[in-house]
Amino acid sequence: MKLNKKYKSTQDWLMIENIDKNGIIKIKNKNTFIKILKIKPINFNLKTILEKEAILNSYKIFLKTCNFNIQILIHTSKEDISKIISNIKKKEKNNLEIISKNYINFLNKINSEKQTATKNYYIIIDENFDEIKNDIENINYLLNEKYLKIKECLSKCGNQVRECKKEEVIKIIHYFLNTNINLKNN
C-alpha cells in the first residue's frame, strides 16, 4: 500500500476543522457545521400493541416533521464484562467462592453464546453557512432549533434525546478512526 505524501498527519486528511465546547463540529474547507445528538432507545418489544402503534405513529410524524437532512448512526460494541467479573472476584468470601466462580462461568457463557453488545444511537444534523447567516450565534441557533424539534418528536416516541458535548464528540470520532477501542457508555 502506497501512502499519499500530501497528507502528513491525521489532521491533514480529517475533515474536521474545529469542535467547540458545545460539540458543534466545523467541517474543514466547507461552510458546514454538524451537531451530534445521542438518543436513549426504548425497548419496543416490551410494549403493548397499542403502545407500539402510538410509537410508530409518533415516529412517522418525526420523519415528516424533520424537513432537513439527518443521519442516523448506530454504534454497536461487544459488551465488556471484565469489570463485573473483577468486582465479583474482589467481593467473594470463603463461603461464597463456589457461588462466585459459578456465577462468573455463567456470565462468560452467556456473553460468548449470545454475543452481548451495547448499542448507542445518534442523530447527526448539519447547517450550512452562507453570507446571509454568517455568524456562529446564528448557526448555533439554527442547529439548536433542529435539536429541539427532534427532541420534541422523539420524546413522543418515549426516547430521550440529548446533545453530545465536545468530549463525547471526540470519543465518537475517535472510535470510528480506531476500531480497536471501545467507547464507554455515558
Residue frames as a rotation matrix with the C-alpha (Angstrom) as fourth column:
MET 1
0.584 0.812 0.000 0.00
0.812 -0.584 0.000 0.00
0.000 0.000 -1.000 0.00
LYS 2
-0.464 -0.745 0.480 1.46
0.760 -0.613 -0.216 3.32
0.455 0.265 0.850 -1.04
LEU 3
0.026 0.431 -0.902 0.90
0.829 -0.513 -0.221 6.31
-0.558 -0.743 -0.370 1.25
ASN 4
0.563 0.235 0.792 -0.17
0.662 -0.702 -0.262 9.63
0.495 0.672 -0.551 -0.19
LYS 5
-0.401 -0.877 -0.266 2.64
0.887 -0.298 -0.352 12.11
0.229 -0.377 0.897 0.55
LYS 6
-0.383 0.266 0.885 0.33
0.055 -0.949 0.309 15.15
0.922 0.167 0.349 0.57
TYR 7
0.747 0.618 0.245 -1.09
-0.255 -0.073 0.964 14.08
0.614 -0.783 0.104 3.97
LYS 8
-0.324 -0.943 0.076 1.49
-0.352 0.045 -0.935 14.33
0.878 -0.330 -0.346 6.73
SER 9
-0.981 0.058 0.183 -0.80
-0.160 0.277 -0.947 13.61
-0.105 -0.959 -0.263 9.66
THR 10
-0.510 0.860 0.018 -4.32
0.855 0.509 -0.103 12.54
-0.097 -0.037 -0.995 10.53
GLN 11
-0.031 0.498 -0.866 -5.32
0.366 -0.801 -0.474 16.18
-0.930 -0.332 -0.158 10.99
ASP 12
-0.754 -0.316 -0.575 -4.39
-0.368 -0.521 0.770 16.86
-0.543 0.793 0.277 7.34
TRP 13
-0.884 0.416 -0.214 -6.94
-0.020 0.425 0.905 14.45
0.467 0.804 -0.368 5.88
LEU 14
-0.489 0.739 -0.464 -9.54
0.845 0.268 -0.464 14.58
-0.219 -0.618 -0.755 8.66
MET 15
-0.354 0.428 0.832 -12.32
0.581 -0.596 0.554 16.91
0.733 0.680 -0.038 7.52
ILE 16
0.636 0.564 -0.528 -12.79
0.756 -0.318 0.572 18.46
0.155 -0.762 -0.628 10.96
GLU 17
0.030 -0.591 0.806 -11.55
0.203 -0.786 -0.583 21.99
0.979 0.181 0.096 11.41
ASN 18
-0.799 -0.221 0.560 -12.77
-0.432 -0.437 -0.789 22.57
0.419 -0.872 0.254 14.95
ILE 19
-0.073 0.795 -0.602 -15.04
0.638 0.501 0.585 21.22
0.767 -0.341 -0.544 17.69
ASP 20
-0.305 -0.030 0.952 -16.39
-0.447 -0.878 -0.171 23.88
0.841 -0.478 0.255 20.03
LYS 21
-0.910 -0.138 0.392 -17.24
-0.415 0.249 -0.875 23.38
0.023 -0.959 -0.284 23.72
ASN 22
-0.052 0.977 0.208 -20.87
-0.804 0.083 -0.589 22.63
-0.593 -0.198 0.781 22.82
GLY 23
-0.222 -0.130 0.966 -19.78
0.175 0.970 0.171 19.81
-0.959 0.207 -0.193 20.50
ILE 24
0.843 0.500 -0.199 -20.50
-0.076 -0.256 -0.964 21.64
-0.533 0.827 -0.178 17.24
ILE 25
-0.020 -0.842 0.539 -18.14
0.610 0.417 0.674 20.44
-0.792 0.342 0.505 14.53
LYS 26
0.512 0.038 -0.858 -16.89
-0.559 -0.744 -0.366 22.83
-0.652 0.667 -0.360 11.84
ILE 27
0.674 -0.225 0.703 -16.06
0.562 0.775 -0.290 21.00
-0.480 0.591 0.649 8.62
LYS 28
-0.204 -0.892 -0.404 -12.75
0.192 -0.441 0.877 21.98
-0.960 0.101 0.261 7.05
ASN 29
-0.943 -0.311 -0.114 -12.85
-0.006 -0.329 0.944 23.91
-0.332 0.892 0.308 3.74
LYS 30
-0.453 0.871 0.191 -16.65
0.584 0.128 0.802 23.90
0.674 0.475 -0.566 3.75
ASN 31
-0.733 0.287 0.617 -19.19
-0.537 -0.801 -0.265 26.16
0.418 -0.525 0.741 5.34
THR 32
0.226 0.784 -0.579 -20.87
-0.155 0.615 0.773 23.31
0.962 -0.085 0.260 7.18
PHE 33
-0.567 -0.283 0.773 -21.44
-0.795 -0.054 -0.604 22.80
0.213 -0.957 -0.195 10.90
ILE 34
-0.129 0.452 -0.883 -22.51
-0.058 0.885 0.462 19.49
0.990 0.111 -0.088 12.45
LYS 35
-0.279 0.125 0.952 -24.15
-0.957 -0.122 -0.264 18.60
0.083 -0.985 0.154 15.76
ILE 36
-0.594 0.047 -0.803 -24.42
-0.053 0.994 0.098 15.06
0.802 0.101 -0.588 17.17
LEU 37
0.007 0.698 0.716 -27.40
-0.966 -0.181 0.186 14.05
0.259 -0.693 0.673 19.32
LYS 38
-0.945 -0.277 -0.173 -27.46
-0.214 0.925 -0.314 10.92
0.247 -0.260 -0.934 21.48
ILE 39
0.004 0.997 -0.074 -30.73
-0.776 0.050 0.628 9.02
0.630 0.055 0.774 21.60
LYS 40
-0.774 -0.120 0.622 -31.67
-0.536 0.647 -0.542 6.81
-0.337 -0.753 -0.565 24.53
PRO 41
-0.662 0.508 -0.551 -33.65
-0.345 0.446 0.826 3.95
0.665 0.737 -0.120 23.00
ILE 42
0.004 0.726 0.688 -36.77
-0.961 0.193 -0.198 2.27
-0.277 -0.660 0.699 24.28
ASN 43
-0.902 -0.205 0.380 -37.41
-0.133 0.969 0.208 -1.46
-0.411 0.137 -0.901 24.33
PHE 44
-0.456 0.736 -0.501 -40.07
-0.879 -0.283 0.384 -1.64
0.141 0.615 0.776 21.62
ASN 45
-0.520 0.205 -0.829 -40.56
-0.116 0.945 0.306 -5.39
0.846 0.255 -0.468 22.12
LEU 46
-0.852 0.165 -0.497 -41.80
0.523 0.318 -0.790 -4.88
0.028 -0.933 -0.358 25.69
LYS 47
-0.805 0.562 -0.189 -44.58
-0.523 -0.824 -0.219 -2.50
-0.279 -0.077 0.957 24.62
THR 48
-0.169 0.844 0.509 -48.23
0.239 0.536 -0.810 -3.43
-0.956 -0.015 -0.292 24.20
ILE 49
-0.276 0.137 0.951 -49.78
0.953 0.166 0.253 -3.44
-0.123 0.977 -0.176 20.74
LEU 50
0.775 0.615 0.144 -51.46
0.624 -0.781 -0.023 -0.06
0.099 0.108 -0.989 21.37
GLU 51
0.580 -0.643 -0.500 -48.18
-0.019 -0.624 0.781 1.43
-0.815 -0.444 -0.374 22.64
LYS 52
-0.382 -0.738 0.556 -46.33
0.549 0.303 0.779 0.08
-0.743 0.603 0.290 19.59
GLU 53
0.139 0.525 0.840 -48.89
0.977 -0.212 -0.029 1.68
0.163 0.824 -0.542 17.25
ALA 54
0.945 0.209 -0.252 -48.61
0.273 -0.927 0.257 5.00
-0.180 -0.311 -0.933 19.09
ILE 55
0.176 -0.964 -0.200 -44.79
0.069 -0.190 0.979 4.86
-0.982 -0.186 0.034 18.91
LEU 56
-0.411 -0.313 0.856 -44.84
0.814 0.297 0.499 4.06
-0.410 0.902 0.133 15.18
ASN 57
0.534 0.666 0.521 -47.29
0.809 -0.581 -0.088 6.90
0.244 0.469 -0.849 14.51
SER 58
0.841 -0.299 -0.452 -45.11
0.032 -0.806 0.592 9.30
-0.541 -0.512 -0.668 16.52
TYR 59
-0.172 -0.962 0.212 -42.07
0.312 0.151 0.938 8.15
-0.934 0.228 0.274 14.58
LYS 60
-0.057 0.249 0.967 -43.86
0.998 0.012 0.056 8.77
0.003 0.968 -0.249 11.28
ILE 61
0.915 0.401 0.031 -44.64
0.397 -0.913 0.089 12.29
0.064 -0.070 -0.996 12.47
PHE 62
0.426 -0.850 -0.310 -40.97
0.057 -0.317 0.947 12.72
-0.903 -0.421 -0.086 13.43
LEU 63
-0.397 -0.618 0.678 -39.84
0.691 0.285 0.664 11.75
-0.604 0.732 0.314 9.93
LYS 64
0.224 0.564 0.794 -42.41
0.926 -0.377 0.007 14.06
0.304 0.734 -0.607 8.29
THR 65
0.924 0.185 -0.336 -41.61
0.326 -0.841 0.432 16.95
-0.202 -0.509 -0.837 10.63
CYS 66
0.132 -0.961 -0.244 -37.87
0.177 -0.220 0.959 16.93
-0.975 -0.170 0.141 10.03
ASN 67
0.940 0.244 0.237 -37.72
0.286 -0.189 -0.940 18.86
-0.185 0.951 -0.247 6.78
PHE 68
0.482 -0.869 -0.110 -33.92
-0.876 -0.476 -0.078 18.88
0.015 0.134 -0.991 6.94
ASN 69
0.245 -0.482 -0.841 -31.16
-0.316 0.780 -0.540 16.33
0.916 0.398 0.039 6.47
ILE 70
0.474 -0.197 0.858 -30.47
-0.839 0.195 0.508 13.92
-0.267 -0.961 -0.073 9.29
GLN 71
-0.102 -0.497 -0.862 -28.20
-0.494 0.777 -0.390 10.94
0.864 0.386 -0.325 9.54
ILE 72
0.784 0.359 0.506 -28.97
-0.620 0.407 0.671 8.12
0.035 -0.840 0.542 11.95
LEU 73
-0.135 -0.920 -0.367 -25.90
-0.616 0.368 -0.696 6.37
0.776 0.132 -0.617 13.31
ILE 74
0.915 0.351 0.200 -25.92
-0.381 0.588 0.713 3.17
0.133 -0.729 0.672 15.35
HIS 75
-0.119 -0.993 -0.028 -22.73
-0.798 0.112 -0.592 2.19
0.591 -0.048 -0.805 17.11
THR 76
0.916 0.387 -0.107 -22.50
-0.275 0.798 0.536 -1.40
0.293 -0.461 0.838 18.35
SER 77
-0.168 -0.983 0.076 -19.72
-0.792 0.089 -0.603 -2.63
0.586 -0.162 -0.794 20.58
LYS 78
0.061 0.110 -0.992 -19.20
0.259 0.958 0.122 -6.01
0.964 -0.265 0.030 22.20
GLU 79
0.819 0.348 0.457 -20.03
-0.335 -0.357 0.872 -5.88
0.466 -0.867 -0.176 25.88
ASP 80
-0.302 -0.943 -0.138 -17.00
-0.185 0.201 -0.962 -5.87
0.935 -0.265 -0.235 28.17
ILE 81
0.763 0.644 -0.054 -17.86
-0.122 0.225 0.967 -7.80
0.635 -0.731 0.250 31.33
SER 82
-0.079 -0.895 -0.438 -14.32
0.495 0.346 -0.797 -7.80
0.865 -0.280 0.416 32.75
LYS 83
-0.645 -0.128 0.754 -15.19
-0.451 -0.732 -0.510 -5.07
0.617 -0.669 0.415 35.32
ILE 84
0.435 0.867 0.243 -18.23
-0.788 0.236 0.569 -7.02
0.436 -0.439 0.786 36.52
ILE 85
0.682 -0.237 -0.691 -16.14
0.259 0.963 -0.075 -10.17
0.684 -0.127 0.719 36.92
SER 86
-0.426 -0.894 0.137 -13.38
0.250 -0.261 -0.932 -8.21
0.870 -0.363 0.335 38.66
ASN 87
-0.314 0.400 0.861 -15.90
-0.805 -0.593 -0.019 -6.79
0.503 -0.699 0.508 41.16
ILE 88
0.772 0.602 -0.203 -17.27
-0.438 0.736 0.516 -10.26
0.460 -0.309 0.832 41.87
LYS 89
0.314 -0.747 -0.586 -13.77
0.492 0.656 -0.573 -11.60
0.812 -0.108 0.573 42.50
LYS 90
-0.586 -0.532 0.611 -12.98
-0.173 -0.655 -0.736 -8.73
0.792 -0.536 0.292 44.90
LYS 91
-0.129 0.669 0.732 -16.12
-0.937 -0.325 0.131 -9.31
0.325 -0.669 0.668 46.92
GLU 92
0.453 0.385 -0.804 -16.04
-0.224 0.922 0.316 -13.09
0.863 0.037 0.504 47.12
LYS 93
0.091 -0.317 0.944 -15.60
-0.994 0.023 0.104 -14.51
-0.055 -0.948 -0.313 50.60
ASN 94
-0.837 -0.526 0.152 -14.64
-0.528 0.849 0.034 -18.06
-0.146 -0.052 -0.988 51.51
ASN 95
-0.478 0.718 0.506 -18.22
0.179 0.644 -0.744 -19.26
-0.860 -0.265 -0.436 51.82
LEU 96
0.586 0.723 -0.367 -19.26
-0.192 -0.315 -0.929 -17.60
-0.788 0.615 -0.046 48.54
GLU 97
-0.368 -0.863 -0.347 -16.24
-0.584 -0.077 0.808 -18.66
-0.724 0.500 -0.475 46.49
ILE 98
-0.735 0.133 0.664 -18.01
0.444 0.835 0.325 -21.55
-0.512 0.534 -0.673 44.75
ILE 99
0.360 0.933 0.026 -21.11
0.701 -0.252 -0.667 -19.47
-0.616 0.258 -0.744 44.03
SER 100
0.399 -0.284 -0.872 -18.96
-0.383 -0.915 0.124 -16.62
-0.833 0.285 -0.474 42.70
LYS 101
-0.697 -0.717 0.006 -17.00
-0.332 0.330 0.884 -18.93
-0.636 0.614 -0.468 40.40
ASN 102
-0.441 0.627 0.642 -20.22
0.765 0.637 -0.098 -20.48
-0.470 0.448 -0.760 39.11
TYR 103
0.583 0.678 -0.448 -21.70
0.385 -0.716 -0.583 -17.02
-0.716 0.167 -0.678 38.51
ILE 104
-0.019 -0.694 -0.720 -18.57
-0.585 -0.576 0.571 -15.88
-0.811 0.432 -0.395 36.65
ASN 105
-0.853 -0.263 0.451 -18.69
0.130 0.729 0.672 -19.01
-0.505 0.632 -0.587 34.47
PHE 106
0.019 0.960 0.281 -22.39
0.833 0.140 -0.535 -18.36
-0.553 0.244 -0.797 33.82
LEU 107
0.558 0.149 -0.817 -21.70
-0.104 -0.964 -0.247 -14.72
-0.823 0.222 -0.522 32.78
ASN 108
-0.458 -0.813 -0.358 -18.85
-0.549 -0.057 0.834 -15.77
-0.699 0.579 -0.420 30.48
LYS 109
-0.698 0.260 0.667 -21.01
0.523 0.822 0.226 -18.48
-0.490 0.506 -0.710 28.89
ILE 110
0.409 0.911 -0.048 -23.92
0.673 -0.337 -0.659 -16.10
-0.617 0.237 -0.751 28.23
ASN 111
0.360 -0.335 -0.871 -21.58
-0.386 -0.903 0.188 -13.42
-0.849 0.268 -0.455 26.92
SER 112
-0.717 -0.692 -0.081 -19.93
-0.376 0.287 0.881 -15.80
-0.587 0.662 -0.466 24.46
GLU 113
-0.584 0.558 0.589 -23.14
0.694 0.720 0.006 -17.55
-0.421 0.412 -0.808 23.34
LYS 114
0.441 0.893 -0.084 -25.37
0.762 -0.423 -0.490 -14.52
-0.473 0.152 -0.868 22.99
GLN 115
-0.405 -0.671 0.620 -22.66
0.868 -0.496 0.030 -12.16
0.287 0.551 0.784 21.75
THR 116
0.482 0.631 -0.608 -23.96
0.813 -0.580 0.044 -9.46
-0.325 -0.515 -0.793 24.05
ALA 117
-0.496 -0.600 0.628 -23.42
0.793 -0.608 0.046 -5.96
0.354 0.521 0.777 22.78
THR 118
-0.143 0.386 -0.911 -24.09
0.520 -0.754 -0.401 -2.37
-0.842 -0.531 -0.093 23.67
LYS 119
-0.148 0.153 0.977 -25.75
0.943 -0.274 0.186 -0.14
0.297 0.949 -0.104 21.11
ASN 120
-0.404 0.024 -0.915 -25.54
0.367 -0.911 -0.186 3.63
-0.838 -0.411 0.359 21.07
TYR 121
0.162 0.578 0.800 -27.87
0.986 -0.070 -0.149 5.61
-0.031 0.813 -0.582 18.83
TYR 122
-0.499 -0.392 -0.773 -27.02
0.346 -0.908 0.237 9.01
-0.795 -0.150 0.588 17.40
ILE 123
0.629 0.548 0.552 -28.64
0.759 -0.280 -0.587 11.51
-0.168 0.788 -0.592 15.06
ILE 124
-0.511 -0.829 -0.227 -26.37
0.660 -0.548 0.514 13.84
-0.551 0.113 0.827 13.15
ILE 125
0.700 0.704 0.116 -27.70
0.648 -0.559 -0.518 17.18
-0.300 0.438 -0.847 11.95
ASP 126
-0.455 -0.881 0.129 -25.97
0.855 -0.392 0.341 19.88
-0.250 0.265 0.931 9.94
GLU 127
0.713 0.567 -0.412 -26.32
0.399 -0.811 -0.427 23.51
-0.577 0.140 -0.804 8.97
ASN 128
0.065 -0.670 0.739 -24.70
0.981 -0.092 -0.169 25.24
0.182 0.736 0.652 6.03
PHE 129
0.018 -0.260 -0.965 -23.07
0.493 -0.838 0.235 28.62
-0.870 -0.480 0.113 6.43
ASP 130
0.048 -0.071 0.996 -23.57
0.962 -0.264 -0.065 31.33
0.268 0.962 0.056 3.84
GLU 131
-0.756 -0.438 0.486 -23.26
0.374 -0.899 -0.228 35.11
0.537 0.009 0.844 3.57
ILE 132
0.050 0.877 0.478 -26.78
-0.200 -0.461 0.865 35.67
0.979 -0.138 0.152 4.92
LYS 133
0.953 0.281 0.114 -26.28
-0.180 0.224 0.958 33.74
0.244 -0.933 0.264 8.17
ASN 134
0.384 -0.915 -0.119 -22.61
0.036 0.144 -0.989 34.35
0.922 0.376 0.089 8.67
ASP 135
-0.187 -0.518 0.835 -22.21
-0.860 -0.325 -0.394 34.38
0.476 -0.791 -0.385 12.44
ILE 136
-0.800 -0.261 -0.539 -21.66
-0.044 0.923 -0.383 31.44
0.598 -0.283 -0.750 14.75
GLU 137
-0.805 0.568 0.171 -24.51
-0.281 -0.111 -0.953 32.51
-0.523 -0.815 0.249 17.06
ASN 138
0.046 0.837 -0.545 -26.96
-0.974 -0.084 -0.211 32.15
-0.223 0.540 0.812 14.17
ILE 139
-0.275 -0.223 -0.935 -25.50
-0.529 0.848 -0.047 28.72
0.803 0.481 -0.351 13.28
ASN 140
-0.994 -0.092 -0.065 -25.87
0.010 0.504 -0.863 27.65
0.113 -0.859 -0.500 16.93
TYR 141
-0.461 0.888 0.000 -29.45
-0.639 -0.332 -0.694 28.93
-0.616 -0.319 0.720 16.94
LEU 142
0.121 0.520 -0.846 -30.36
-0.966 0.258 0.020 27.02
0.229 0.814 0.533 13.75
LEU 143
-0.547 -0.370 -0.751 -28.75
-0.215 0.929 -0.302 23.78
0.809 -0.004 -0.587 14.96
ASN 144
-0.971 0.203 0.123 -30.49
-0.100 0.121 -0.988 24.18
-0.216 -0.972 -0.097 18.33
GLU 145
-0.169 0.952 -0.254 -33.87
-0.925 -0.242 -0.293 24.64
-0.341 0.185 0.922 16.59
LYS 146
0.027 0.111 -0.993 -33.34
-0.658 0.750 0.066 21.33
0.753 0.652 0.093 14.76
TYR 147
-0.854 -0.411 -0.319 -32.25
-0.016 0.634 -0.773 19.66
0.520 -0.655 -0.548 18.01
LEU 148
-0.767 0.601 0.226 -35.36
-0.434 -0.225 -0.873 20.87
-0.473 -0.767 0.433 19.86
LYS 149
0.086 0.797 -0.598 -37.63
-0.994 0.108 0.000 19.69
0.064 0.594 0.802 17.02
ILE 150
-0.213 -0.254 -0.943 -36.03
-0.316 0.932 -0.179 16.22
0.924 0.260 -0.279 17.10
LYS 151
-0.980 -0.201 0.007 -36.15
-0.058 0.253 -0.966 16.11
0.192 -0.946 -0.260 20.90
GLU 152
-0.441 0.889 0.127 -39.85
-0.784 -0.312 -0.537 17.02
-0.438 -0.336 0.834 20.96
CYS 153
0.240 0.565 -0.789 -40.81
-0.892 0.450 0.051 14.47
0.384 0.691 0.612 18.30
LEU 154
-0.287 -0.426 -0.858 -38.76
-0.156 0.905 -0.397 11.60
0.945 0.020 -0.326 19.69
SER 155
-0.929 0.025 0.370 -39.91
-0.371 -0.001 -0.929 12.24
-0.022 -1.000 0.010 23.26
LYS 156
0.047 0.998 -0.042 -43.41
-0.981 0.038 -0.190 11.41
-0.188 0.050 0.981 21.99
CYS 157
0.323 -0.037 -0.946 -41.97
-0.447 0.875 -0.187 8.02
0.834 0.483 0.267 20.99
GLY 158
0.996 0.039 -0.081 -40.59
0.056 0.435 0.899 7.58
0.070 -0.900 0.431 24.51
ASN 159
0.286 -0.958 0.033 -36.96
0.835 0.232 -0.499 8.32
0.470 0.170 0.866 23.63
GLN 160
0.713 -0.229 -0.662 -34.71
0.280 -0.773 0.569 10.73
-0.642 -0.592 -0.488 25.48
VAL 161
0.543 -0.527 0.654 -32.53
0.689 -0.166 -0.706 12.98
0.480 0.834 0.273 23.34
ARG 162
0.737 -0.365 -0.569 -29.52
0.223 -0.663 0.715 14.99
-0.638 -0.654 -0.407 24.45
GLU 163
0.847 -0.507 -0.158 -26.74
-0.427 -0.474 -0.770 16.96
0.316 0.720 -0.618 22.82
CYS 164
0.609 -0.760 -0.228 -23.24
0.789 0.608 0.083 15.48
0.076 -0.230 0.970 22.74
LYS 165
0.884 -0.388 -0.261 -20.69
-0.265 -0.876 0.403 17.88
-0.385 -0.287 -0.877 24.20
LYS 166
0.457 -0.763 -0.457 -17.11
-0.862 -0.253 -0.439 18.23
0.220 0.595 -0.773 22.99
GLU 167
-0.408 -0.691 0.597 -15.59
-0.821 0.564 0.092 15.34
-0.400 -0.452 -0.797 25.00
GLU 168
0.090 0.530 0.843 -18.21
-0.024 0.847 -0.531 12.85
-0.996 0.027 0.089 23.82
VAL 169
0.911 0.192 -0.366 -17.95
-0.337 -0.167 -0.926 14.02
-0.239 0.967 -0.087 20.19
ILE 170
0.055 -0.975 -0.217 -14.20
-0.993 -0.032 -0.112 13.44
0.102 0.222 -0.970 20.34
LYS 171
-0.437 -0.165 0.884 -14.79
-0.468 0.881 -0.067 9.91
-0.768 -0.443 -0.462 21.71
ILE 172
0.580 0.734 0.355 -17.28
-0.002 0.437 -0.900 9.15
-0.815 0.521 0.255 18.93
ILE 173
0.781 -0.352 -0.516 -14.90
-0.616 -0.294 -0.731 10.36
0.105 0.889 -0.446 16.23
HIS 174
-0.243 -0.929 0.279 -12.01
-0.958 0.275 0.081 8.50
-0.152 -0.247 -0.957 17.85
TYR 175
-0.001 0.313 0.950 -14.00
-0.232 0.924 -0.304 5.28
-0.973 -0.221 0.071 17.85
PHE 176
0.881 0.450 0.144 -14.65
0.031 0.248 -0.968 5.49
-0.472 0.858 0.205 14.12
LEU 177
0.560 -0.764 -0.320 -10.99
-0.751 -0.305 -0.586 6.19
0.350 0.568 -0.745 13.42
ASN 178
-0.641 -0.766 0.056 -9.69
-0.693 0.546 -0.471 3.49
0.330 -0.340 -0.880 15.76
THR 179
0.306 0.886 -0.350 -11.96
-0.657 0.462 0.596 0.45
0.689 0.048 0.723 15.79
ASN 180
-0.247 -0.461 -0.853 -9.76
0.321 0.791 -0.521 -1.36
0.914 -0.402 -0.047 18.34
ILE 181
-0.993 -0.090 0.071 -11.00
-0.024 -0.445 -0.895 0.93
0.112 -0.891 0.440 21.11
ASN 182
-0.227 0.958 -0.176 -14.41
0.845 0.284 0.453 0.51
0.484 -0.045 -0.874 22.77
LEU 183
-0.440 0.207 0.874 -16.35
-0.293 -0.953 0.078 3.59
0.849 -0.222 0.480 23.84
LYS 184
-0.890 0.233 -0.393 -17.56
0.453 0.338 -0.825 3.66
-0.060 -0.912 -0.406 27.39
ASN 185
-0.080 0.953 0.292 -21.28
0.758 -0.132 0.638 4.24
0.647 0.273 -0.712 27.75
ASN 186
-0.944 -0.128 0.306 -22.44
-0.061 -0.841 -0.538 7.51
0.326 -0.526 0.786 29.23
